[in-house]
Amino acid sequence: MGKQGSPRSPRPEPADKQEKTGRRSLDSSTGNDLFIGRRIFGSEVIKAHHGSKYDQSYGSRNKFSYSWKKQQSWLHRNFKSILLMISVTSFIFFMDSIMVSIFHSDRSTVVQDISRLSNVTLHKNGSSQDALPVQMYSRLLNLASNSLAKNVFKPNAPNFREVRSSKSSQWKPCADNNKTAVALERSNEMNNGYIMVSANGGLNQQRVAICNAVAVAALLNASLVLPRFLYSNVWKDPSQFGDIYHEERFIDYLKDEVHIVKDLPQHLKSTDKKNLSLVTDAELVKEAKPVDYTEHVLPLLKKYGMVHLFGYGNRLGFDPLPFDVQRLRCKCNFHALKFAPKIQEAGSLLVKRIRIFETKRSRLDEALLGESMAKDSATGDQEPLKYLALHLRFEEDMVAYSLCDFGGGETERKELQAYREDHFPLLLKRLEKSKSISPEELRKRGKCPLTPEEATLVLAGLGFKRGTYIYLAGSQIYGGSSRMLPLTTLYPNLVTKETLLTPQELAPFKNFSSQLAALDFIACAASDVFAMTDSGSQLSSLVSGFRTYYGNGQAPTLRPNKKRLAAILSDGETIKWKSFENRVRKMVEEGNKVSVRPYGRSIYRQPKCPECMCKF
């Protein structure tokens, strides 16, 4: 027997049943269109009163009535199928119109949603009520919004991984292998003296300085005094080593390679006060070679028994450097430096609250969080929530220094020029003596920081769905909520450390920017996918290196090529969305290709080399 509504011809029915069916069809006709009903009944009345005079007319009308009843019967049998098709079509158009209307919805509603992101604050001259949204790529944003609406019921976001060739070996962490560290062992009798280090910058610059200092101490056969951190008017953080890192573990973990003490011996403190052996950053070239230290630092060390590297930062190159010294750098960064217990505990809370459901900890989790995340804590059948961490570098100082244009018109130009005059007078003097480069040319060369709008388009182009949970790391965003509007509209599930932790839980870190940055470091490094907008950022570099070292090829980092992205976005008024997706995906996938650290490149960012990792 055919299904109801089947297109097969129905079986012949008894005469009485046909009569009833015909009556039902007619009743339906008269109910829907009274004019047709009157016309049909009218023909019967005329026939009754006038007889054969109207036979020909009646025959024609009777034929029409039969045809109409046949159509009504077909409609009745296929009514449910037609209704289902109309419903599905209407639903698709409804969802599409809803997503478009959401993107163009009242800005004040979106601003209220953004207000909960307390770390995404306005710059000093801005106001969420007064500032109008700045959009440089309105057409692409509309296409992205439509695409996200259509992808609501598609499978989850693409799974990005490191791209390997079939012949390539797997790299595993092995910088803590002490078999090759014998050459670095030193006896106290042969020690050349003590190296003091005062590191500048924020959390990530200081981390680089610490591991460089460890390498220099080994290179010069000296003891290292636990590094100190200089107070910066930019960072305004008085934190010292023990406030951020676990002191005892650091000293103990490196004891076989470098002798580390907490303070300078008493008999040498007067030498330090007189600045007799002070070496500033200006006296050491950037990325200095070992010979620079043996010729300029070692003589002072031997003469005074100590040397003070003041304002120390990126003052040790990556090549050429002895194998064991290079490995010691990796051991310092990836093994010896562990965040202080209070930071690990707060970081563990962050990660647990993003994931919602507990999960078995990975080696990456162990390296970041230590014992603060319980072992084998996975419970129940619920999968932990996957999240993407986005390090958005669009602070006012960075925007002003770039000399780029970001679509804000004359108001933006005046604001950024005033900021340069206040904060970058040397930059302006240098510009007076050099040939200026237009903002358009700077963008073509990939010299401009990505805006929140551009970051949003990259995520949408890669296929991340509207419901993706995004942990937002970073500081104050230039332009505030109006600049953030494309991101918060297309990806409303944005969280920060301020929204995940209570005010009481954040209180111990208030006014300590480096300690707050450590929480961002943990949340970014532990994420399922990490996306950076500026490859030159120290945090992005260190996080991506950490994920390469411990991630086992399962911790992808998205690195947009700003030069190639600028070329793609320059076609924004004509490019089709499918073509945009393909070009963005190809750009990112090529950035994920596995390669051994090139000569001279940072070992902290690209640890895939024999000094840090081993092939298996």
C-alpha positions as CSV (number, residue, x, y, z in Angstrom):
1,M,0.0,0.0,0.0
2,G,1.4,3.4,-0.9
3,K,2.0,6.0,1.7
4,Q,-0.4,8.9,2.3
5,G,0.3,11.6,-0.2
6,S,2.0,9.2,-2.6
7,P,1.9,10.2,-6.3
8,R,0.5,6.8,-7.3
9,S,-3.0,6.7,-8.9
10,P,-5.7,5.8,-6.4
11,R,-7.6,2.6,-6.7
12,P,-11.3,2.8,-8.1
13,E,-13.7,3.4,-5.2
14,P,-17.3,2.5,-4.8
15,A,-19.8,4.9,-6.3
16,D,-21.3,6.0,-3.0
17,K,-17.8,6.8,-1.7
18,Q,-17.0,8.7,-4.9
19,E,-20.1,10.7,-4.4
20,K,-19.1,11.6,-0.8
21,T,-15.6,12.5,-2.0
22,G,-17.0,14.7,-4.7
23,R,-19.2,16.5,-2.2
24,R,-16.3,17.0,0.1
25,S,-14.2,18.6,-2.7
26,L,-17.0,20.8,-3.7
27,D,-17.7,21.8,-0.1
28,S,-14.0,22.7,0.1
29,S,-14.3,24.8,-3.0
30,T,-17.3,26.7,-1.9
31,G,-15.7,27.3,1.5
32,N,-12.5,28.8,0.0
33,D,-14.0,30.8,-2.8
34,L,-17.7,31.7,-2.6
35,F,-17.7,33.2,-6.1
36,I,-16.7,29.9,-7.6
37,G,-19.3,28.1,-5.6
38,R,-22.0,30.4,-6.7
39,R,-20.9,30.1,-10.3
40,I,-21.1,26.2,-10.2
41,F,-24.5,26.1,-8.4
42,G,-25.7,28.8,-10.8
43,S,-25.0,26.6,-13.8
44,E,-27.2,23.8,-12.3
45,V,-30.1,26.2,-11.7
46,I,-29.9,27.6,-15.2
47,K,-29.9,24.0,-16.6
48,A,-33.0,23.1,-14.6
49,H,-35.0,26.1,-15.8
50,H,-33.9,26.4,-19.5
51,G,-33.2,22.8,-20.5
52,S,-31.4,22.1,-23.7
53,K,-30.8,25.7,-24.6
54,Y,-27.9,25.6,-22.4
55,D,-26.7,22.0,-23.0
56,Q,-23.5,23.1,-24.7
57,S,-22.7,25.6,-22.0
58,Y,-23.5,23.2,-19.3
59,G,-21.2,20.5,-20.8
60,S,-18.3,23.0,-20.8
61,R,-18.9,24.0,-17.2
62,N,-19.3,20.4,-16.1
63,K,-15.9,19.6,-17.7
64,F,-14.3,22.5,-15.7
65,S,-16.0,21.3,-12.5
66,Y,-14.5,17.8,-13.0
67,S,-11.0,19.2,-13.7
68,W,-11.2,21.5,-10.6
69,K,-12.4,18.6,-8.4
70,K,-9.4,16.5,-9.6
71,Q,-7.0,19.3,-8.7
72,Q,-8.6,19.6,-5.3
73,S,-8.2,15.9,-4.7
74,W,-4.5,16.1,-5.6
75,L,-4.0,19.1,-3.3
76,H,-5.8,17.2,-0.5
77,R,-3.5,14.2,-0.9
78,N,-0.3,16.2,-1.0
79,F,-1.2,18.9,1.5
80,K,1.2,17.8,4.3
81,S,4.2,17.5,1.9
82,I,3.5,21.0,0.5
83,L,3.1,22.4,4.0
84,L,6.4,20.8,5.1
85,M,8.3,22.3,2.1
86,I,6.8,25.8,2.8
87,S,7.7,25.5,6.5
88,V,11.4,24.5,5.8
89,T,11.8,27.3,3.3
90,S,10.3,29.8,5.6
91,F,12.5,28.7,8.5
92,I,15.7,29.1,6.4
93,F,14.7,32.6,5.3
94,F,13.7,33.4,8.9
95,M,17.1,32.3,10.3
96,D,18.9,34.3,7.7
97,S,16.9,37.5,8.4
98,I,17.4,37.0,12.1
99,M,21.2,36.8,11.8
100,V,21.3,39.9,9.5
101,S,19.0,41.8,11.9
102,I,21.2,40.8,14.8
103,F,24.3,42.2,13.1
104,H,22.5,45.5,12.4
105,S,20.6,45.6,15.7
106,D,20.5,48.6,18.0
107,R,24.1,49.4,19.1
108,S,23.0,50.3,22.6
109,T,21.9,46.7,23.3
110,V,25.3,45.4,22.2
111,V,27.2,48.0,24.3
112,Q,25.3,46.7,27.4
113,D,26.4,43.2,26.6
114,I,30.0,44.4,26.2
115,S,30.0,46.2,29.5
116,R,30.6,42.9,31.3
117,L,34.0,42.6,29.7
118,S,35.7,44.9,32.2
119,N,39.2,44.5,30.7
120,V,38.1,45.8,27.4
121,T,37.9,49.4,28.4
122,L,37.9,52.6,26.5
123,H,41.0,54.7,25.9
124,K,41.0,58.0,27.8
125,N,39.4,60.1,25.1
126,G,36.6,57.6,24.2
127,S,33.1,57.0,25.3
128,S,30.9,54.0,24.7
129,Q,27.9,56.3,24.3
130,D,29.4,58.8,22.0
131,A,31.8,56.8,19.8
132,L,30.2,55.5,16.6
133,P,31.1,52.0,15.3
134,V,34.1,52.0,13.0
135,Q,33.8,49.4,10.2
136,M,36.4,49.2,7.4
137,Y,34.9,46.1,5.8
138,S,31.1,46.3,6.0
139,R,30.4,44.1,3.1
140,L,32.6,41.3,4.3
141,L,31.0,41.6,7.8
142,N,27.6,41.1,6.2
143,L,28.8,38.1,4.3
144,A,30.4,36.7,7.5
145,S,27.2,37.2,9.4
146,N,25.2,35.4,6.7
147,S,27.7,32.5,6.7
148,L,27.6,32.1,10.4
149,A,23.8,32.0,10.3
150,K,23.9,29.2,7.6
151,N,26.5,27.2,9.6
152,V,24.4,27.0,12.8
153,F,23.6,23.3,12.3
154,K,26.8,22.3,10.7
155,P,29.5,20.2,12.5
156,N,31.8,22.0,15.0
157,A,34.7,24.2,14.0
158,P,37.6,22.9,11.9
159,N,40.3,21.0,13.7
160,F,43.6,22.8,13.1
161,R,46.7,20.9,13.8
162,E,50.4,21.3,12.9
163,V,50.9,20.3,9.3
164,R,53.4,17.5,8.9
165,S,54.8,15.6,6.0
166,S,54.4,11.9,6.1
167,K,58.2,11.4,6.5
168,S,58.6,13.9,9.4
169,S,59.4,12.6,12.9
170,Q,57.5,13.5,16.0
171,W,59.3,16.0,18.2
172,K,59.2,15.5,22.0
173,P,60.4,17.7,24.9
174,C,63.8,16.8,26.2
175,A,65.5,20.0,27.4
176,D,65.5,18.6,30.9
177,N,67.7,15.7,29.8
178,N,70.9,16.2,31.9
179,K,73.1,13.8,30.0
180,T,74.6,16.6,28.0
181,A,74.8,19.0,30.9
182,V,78.0,17.7,32.3
183,A,80.1,20.3,30.5
184,L,78.2,23.0,32.3
185,E,79.0,21.7,35.8
186,R,81.3,24.2,37.7
187,S,83.1,24.0,41.0
188,N,82.9,26.8,43.5
189,E,86.7,27.2,43.4
190,M,86.6,28.0,39.6
191,N,83.7,30.5,39.9
192,N,84.5,33.9,38.3
193,G,82.1,35.9,40.5
194,Y,78.4,36.9,40.7
195,I,76.1,38.2,38.1
196,M,73.3,40.5,39.1
197,V,70.4,41.2,36.7
198,S,67.8,44.0,36.8
199,A,65.3,43.1,34.1
200,N,63.0,45.6,32.4
201,G,59.7,45.4,30.7
202,G,56.6,43.4,31.6
203,L,56.1,39.7,32.4
204,N,57.2,38.2,29.1
205,Q,60.2,40.5,28.6
206,Q,61.3,39.6,32.1
207,R,60.9,35.9,31.4
208,V,63.2,36.2,28.4
209,A,65.7,38.2,30.5
210,I,65.8,35.6,33.2
211,C,66.6,32.7,30.9
212,N,69.2,34.8,29.0
213,A,70.8,35.6,32.4
214,V,71.0,31.9,33.3
215,A,72.7,31.2,30.0
216,V,75.2,34.1,30.4
217,A,76.1,32.9,34.0
218,A,76.8,29.4,32.6
219,L,78.8,30.9,29.7
220,L,81.0,33.1,32.0
221,N,81.2,30.4,34.7
222,A,79.6,32.7,37.3
223,S,77.0,32.5,40.1
224,L,73.6,34.1,39.4
225,V,71.8,36.3,41.9
226,L,68.1,35.8,41.7
227,P,67.0,38.3,39.0
228,R,65.2,41.5,40.1
229,F,62.5,43.4,38.2
230,L,62.7,47.1,37.6
231,Y,59.6,49.2,38.3
232,S,58.2,50.6,35.0
233,N,56.1,53.7,34.6
234,V,54.3,51.8,31.8
235,W,53.5,48.5,33.7
236,K,53.4,50.1,37.2
237,D,54.0,46.8,38.9
238,P,56.3,46.4,41.9
239,S,56.2,42.6,41.7
240,Q,59.5,40.7,42.2
241,F,60.6,37.2,41.2
242,G,59.0,35.4,44.2
243,D,55.6,37.2,43.6
244,I,55.4,35.6,40.1
245,Y,57.6,32.5,40.1
246,H,58.4,29.7,42.5
247,E,61.8,30.7,43.8
248,E,62.9,27.5,45.5
249,R,62.0,25.3,42.6
250,F,63.8,27.5,40.2
251,I,67.0,27.4,42.3
252,D,66.9,23.7,42.9
253,Y,66.0,22.7,39.3
254,L,69.0,24.4,37.8
255,K,71.5,23.7,40.6
256,D,73.5,21.2,38.5
257,E,74.2,23.8,35.8
258,V,74.2,27.2,37.5
259,H,74.8,28.2,41.1
260,I,71.9,30.5,42.0
261,V,71.7,32.6,45.2
262,K,68.9,34.8,46.5
263,D,71.1,37.8,47.4
264,L,74.5,39.3,46.7
265,P,77.2,38.4,49.3
266,Q,77.6,41.2,51.9
267,H,81.2,42.0,51.0
268,L,80.2,42.8,47.4
269,K,77.3,45.1,48.1
270,S,79.4,48.2,48.5
271,T,80.8,47.5,45.0
272,D,77.3,47.4,43.6
273,K,76.3,50.6,45.3
274,K,79.2,52.4,43.7
275,N,78.2,51.2,40.3
276,L,81.8,50.1,39.7
277,S,80.8,47.1,37.6
278,L,77.5,48.4,36.1
279,V,76.7,47.3,32.5
280,T,73.7,48.9,30.9
281,D,71.7,47.8,27.9
282,A,73.3,50.6,25.9
283,E,76.7,48.9,26.4
284,L,75.5,45.6,25.0
285,V,74.3,45.3,21.4
286,K,70.9,43.7,20.8
287,E,71.2,39.9,20.5
288,A,74.9,40.0,21.5
289,K,77.1,37.1,20.7
290,P,79.2,35.1,23.3
291,V,82.3,37.0,22.3
292,D,80.7,40.3,23.3
293,Y,80.3,39.0,26.9
294,T,83.8,37.5,27.1
295,E,85.4,40.7,25.9
296,H,83.3,43.3,27.7
297,V,81.6,41.7,30.7
298,L,84.1,39.0,31.8
299,P,87.0,41.4,32.5
300,L,84.7,43.4,34.9
301,L,83.5,40.2,36.5
302,K,87.0,39.1,37.3
303,K,88.1,42.5,38.4
304,Y,85.3,43.3,40.9
305,G,84.0,39.8,41.7
306,M,80.6,40.8,40.4
307,V,78.8,42.6,37.5
308,H,75.4,44.2,37.4
309,L,73.5,43.9,34.1
310,F,71.1,46.8,34.5
311,G,67.9,47.1,32.4
312,Y,68.7,43.7,31.0
313,G,66.4,42.2,28.3
314,N,67.0,40.8,24.9
315,R,70.7,41.1,25.0
316,L,71.8,37.5,24.0
317,G,71.5,36.2,20.5
318,F,70.4,32.8,19.5
319,D,73.1,31.8,17.2
320,P,76.0,31.0,17.3
321,L,75.8,29.6,20.9
322,P,77.2,26.4,22.4
323,F,74.8,23.5,22.3
324,D,74.7,23.0,26.1
325,V,74.1,26.8,26.8
326,Q,71.2,26.8,24.3
327,R,69.7,23.7,25.9
328,L,70.0,25.4,29.3
329,R,68.0,28.3,28.0
330,C,65.2,25.9,27.0
331,K,65.4,24.1,30.4
332,C,65.0,27.4,32.1
333,N,62.0,28.5,30.1
334,F,60.1,25.3,29.7
335,H,60.9,23.5,33.0
336,A,62.5,25.6,35.7
337,L,60.2,28.7,35.6
338,K,56.9,27.8,37.2
339,F,54.3,30.3,38.3
340,A,53.9,30.9,42.0
341,P,51.2,28.7,43.7
342,K,48.6,31.5,44.0
343,I,48.9,32.2,40.3
344,Q,48.6,28.5,39.4
345,E,45.5,28.1,41.6
346,A,43.8,31.1,40.0
347,G,44.9,29.9,36.6
348,S,43.4,26.5,37.3
349,L,40.1,28.1,38.2
350,L,40.1,30.0,34.9
351,V,40.7,26.9,32.8
352,K,38.1,24.8,34.8
353,R,35.4,27.5,34.4
354,I,35.9,27.9,30.7
355,R,35.9,24.1,30.1
356,I,32.9,23.7,32.5
357,F,33.2,20.0,32.7
358,E,36.4,18.6,34.2
359,T,38.9,16.8,32.1
360,K,41.9,14.6,32.4
361,R,44.9,16.9,32.5
362,S,47.4,16.9,29.7
363,R,51.1,17.4,29.9
364,L,50.6,21.0,28.9
365,D,48.2,21.4,31.8
366,E,50.7,19.9,34.2
367,A,53.5,22.2,33.0
368,L,51.3,25.3,33.4
369,L,49.3,24.4,36.6
370,G,51.4,21.9,38.5
371,E,49.5,20.2,41.3
372,S,46.7,22.9,41.4
373,M,44.7,20.8,38.9
374,A,43.8,17.4,40.3
375,K,45.0,14.3,38.5
376,D,42.6,12.2,36.6
377,S,39.7,14.5,37.5
378,A,37.5,13.6,34.5
379,T,34.0,12.7,35.7
380,G,30.8,11.7,33.9
381,D,30.0,11.5,30.2
382,Q,30.1,15.2,29.5
383,E,32.8,16.4,27.1
384,P,34.7,19.5,28.4
385,L,34.0,22.7,26.5
386,K,36.5,23.6,23.9
387,Y,37.6,27.2,23.6
388,L,39.7,29.5,21.5
389,A,42.0,32.0,23.1
390,L,42.5,35.3,21.3
391,H,45.4,37.6,22.1
392,L,44.1,40.9,20.6
393,R,46.9,43.5,20.4
394,F,45.2,46.8,19.7
395,E,46.2,49.0,22.5
396,E,46.5,52.8,21.9
397,D,50.3,52.8,22.2
398,M,50.7,50.1,19.6
399,V,48.1,51.7,17.3
400,A,49.8,55.1,17.6
401,Y,53.3,53.8,17.0
402,S,52.3,51.9,13.9
403,L,51.5,55.1,12.0
404,C,48.7,53.2,10.2
405,D,45.2,54.4,9.5
406,F,42.3,52.5,11.0
407,G,39.2,54.1,9.4
408,G,38.4,56.5,12.2
409,G,38.8,59.6,10.1
410,E,40.1,63.0,11.3
411,T,39.2,62.4,14.9
412,E,41.4,59.3,15.0
413,R,44.3,61.0,13.3
414,K,44.3,63.9,15.8
415,E,44.1,61.6,18.8
416,L,46.9,59.3,17.7
417,Q,49.1,62.3,16.7
418,A,48.6,63.8,20.2
419,Y,49.5,60.5,21.7
420,R,52.7,60.3,19.7
421,E,53.7,63.8,20.8
422,D,53.2,62.9,24.4
423,H,54.8,59.4,24.4
424,F,56.9,59.0,21.3
425,P,58.9,62.3,20.7
426,L,61.9,60.3,19.4
427,L,59.7,58.6,16.8
428,L,58.5,62.0,15.5
429,K,62.1,63.3,15.3
430,R,63.1,60.3,13.4
431,L,60.2,60.8,11.0
432,E,61.3,64.3,10.3
433,K,64.6,63.1,8.9
434,S,63.3,60.1,6.9
435,K,61.0,59.7,4.0
436,S,57.5,59.1,5.1
437,I,55.5,56.0,4.1
438,S,51.8,56.3,3.5
439,P,49.4,54.4,5.8
440,E,48.1,52.5,2.7
441,E,51.7,51.3,1.9
442,L,52.3,50.3,5.6
443,R,49.2,48.1,5.5
444,K,50.2,46.5,2.2
445,R,53.6,45.6,3.8
446,G,51.9,44.0,6.8
447,K,53.1,46.6,9.3
448,C,49.7,47.4,10.8
449,P,48.2,45.6,13.9
450,L,45.0,43.7,13.2
451,T,41.8,45.5,14.3
452,P,39.1,43.5,16.2
453,E,37.1,43.7,13.0
454,E,39.9,42.0,11.0
455,A,40.4,39.4,13.7
456,T,36.7,38.6,13.5
457,L,36.8,38.2,9.7
458,V,39.7,35.8,10.0
459,L,37.8,33.6,12.6
460,A,34.7,33.6,10.5
461,G,36.7,32.8,7.4
462,L,38.3,29.8,9.1
463,G,34.8,28.5,9.9
464,F,34.5,29.1,13.7
465,K,30.8,29.1,14.5
466,R,28.9,31.9,16.2
467,G,28.7,29.8,19.4
468,T,32.5,29.4,19.8
469,Y,33.7,30.3,23.3
470,I,36.5,32.8,23.1
471,Y,38.9,33.8,25.9
472,L,40.0,37.3,25.2
473,A,43.5,38.2,26.4
474,G,45.0,41.6,26.3
475,S,44.8,45.1,27.7
476,Q,42.8,48.2,26.9
477,I,41.4,48.1,23.3
478,Y,41.8,51.4,21.4
479,G,38.3,52.6,20.5
480,G,36.6,50.5,23.2
481,S,33.2,49.0,22.6
482,S,32.7,50.6,19.2
483,R,35.8,48.9,17.9
484,M,34.8,45.6,19.6
485,L,31.3,45.7,18.1
486,P,32.1,43.3,15.1
487,L,33.7,40.7,17.4
488,T,31.1,40.9,20.2
489,T,28.2,40.8,17.6
490,L,29.4,37.8,15.6
491,Y,31.0,36.0,18.5
492,P,28.9,36.8,21.7
493,N,30.5,34.1,23.9
494,L,33.4,36.2,24.9
495,V,35.0,35.7,28.3
496,T,37.9,37.2,30.2
497,K,39.6,36.7,33.5
498,E,37.4,39.4,34.9
499,T,34.2,37.6,33.9
500,L,35.4,34.1,35.0
501,L,36.8,35.0,38.4
502,T,35.0,36.8,41.2
503,P,36.2,40.2,42.5
504,Q,37.4,38.4,45.6
505,E,39.4,35.9,43.6
506,L,41.0,38.7,41.5
507,A,41.7,40.9,44.5
508,P,45.2,39.5,45.3
509,F,46.3,40.4,41.7
510,K,44.7,43.9,41.5
511,N,47.3,46.6,40.5
512,F,49.8,43.9,39.6
513,S,49.8,43.9,35.8
514,S,52.5,41.2,35.5
515,Q,50.6,38.8,37.7
516,L,47.4,39.5,35.7
517,A,49.4,38.8,32.5
518,A,50.5,35.5,34.0
519,L,46.8,34.5,34.2
520,D,46.4,35.4,30.5
521,F,49.5,33.3,29.7
522,I,47.9,30.3,31.4
523,A,44.5,30.6,29.8
524,C,46.1,31.1,26.3
525,A,48.6,28.3,26.6
526,A,45.9,25.8,27.9
527,S,43.4,26.6,25.1
528,D,42.3,24.2,22.4
529,V,43.2,26.8,19.8
530,F,45.4,29.9,20.3
531,A,45.0,32.8,17.8
532,M,47.4,35.7,17.8
533,T,47.0,39.0,15.9
534,D,50.6,40.1,16.2
535,S,53.4,37.6,15.8
536,G,55.9,40.2,17.3
537,S,54.2,40.1,20.7
538,Q,56.3,38.5,23.4
539,L,53.3,36.9,25.0
540,S,52.1,35.4,21.7
541,S,55.7,34.2,21.0
542,L,56.2,32.6,24.4
543,V,52.7,31.0,24.4
544,S,53.1,29.6,21.0
545,G,56.5,28.2,21.9
546,F,55.0,26.6,25.1
547,R,52.3,25.0,23.0
548,T,54.8,23.6,20.5
549,Y,57.0,22.2,23.2
550,Y,54.3,20.5,25.3
551,G,51.4,20.2,22.8
552,N,52.4,17.0,21.0
553,G,51.2,18.5,17.7
554,Q,47.6,18.9,19.1
555,A,47.8,22.5,20.3
556,P,47.5,24.6,17.1
557,T,48.4,28.3,17.0
558,L,46.8,30.5,14.3
559,R,49.3,33.1,13.0
560,P,47.7,35.3,10.3
561,N,50.2,36.7,7.8
562,K,49.4,40.4,8.0
563,K,50.9,41.1,4.5
564,R,48.8,38.4,2.8
565,L,45.7,39.2,4.8
566,A,46.0,42.8,3.7
567,A,46.0,41.6,0.1
568,I,42.9,39.5,0.7
569,L,41.0,42.3,2.4
570,S,41.9,44.8,-0.3
571,D,39.5,42.8,-2.5
572,G,36.8,43.2,0.1
573,E,34.3,45.0,-2.2
574,T,34.2,42.3,-4.8
575,I,35.5,39.0,-3.4
576,K,33.0,36.1,-2.9
577,W,32.8,34.7,0.6
578,K,33.8,31.2,-0.5
579,S,36.9,32.6,-2.1
580,F,37.6,34.6,1.0
581,E,37.3,31.5,3.2
582,N,39.7,29.5,0.9
583,R,42.3,32.2,0.9
584,V,42.2,32.8,4.6
585,R,42.4,29.0,5.4
586,K,45.3,28.6,3.0
587,M,47.1,31.5,4.7
588,V,46.7,30.0,8.2
589,E,47.5,26.4,7.2
590,E,50.8,27.5,5.6
591,G,51.6,29.3,8.9
592,N,51.0,26.0,10.8
593,K,53.6,24.0,8.8
594,V,56.1,22.3,11.0
595,S,59.7,23.4,10.5
596,V,62.9,23.2,12.5
597,R,64.0,26.4,14.1
598,P,65.8,28.5,11.4
599,Y,69.2,29.9,12.3
600,G,69.0,33.0,14.5
601,R,65.4,32.6,15.4
602,S,64.0,32.6,18.9
603,I,64.4,29.3,20.8
604,Y,61.5,30.4,23.1
605,R,59.1,30.8,20.2
606,Q,60.4,27.9,18.0
607,P,61.8,25.2,20.3
608,K,61.6,22.6,17.6
609,C,65.4,22.0,17.4
610,P,67.9,19.4,18.7
611,E,68.9,21.7,21.6
612,C,65.3,21.7,23.0
613,M,63.5,18.7,21.6
614,C,64.2,15.2,20.4
615,K,63.0,13.3,17.4
616,F,61.1,10.0,17.8
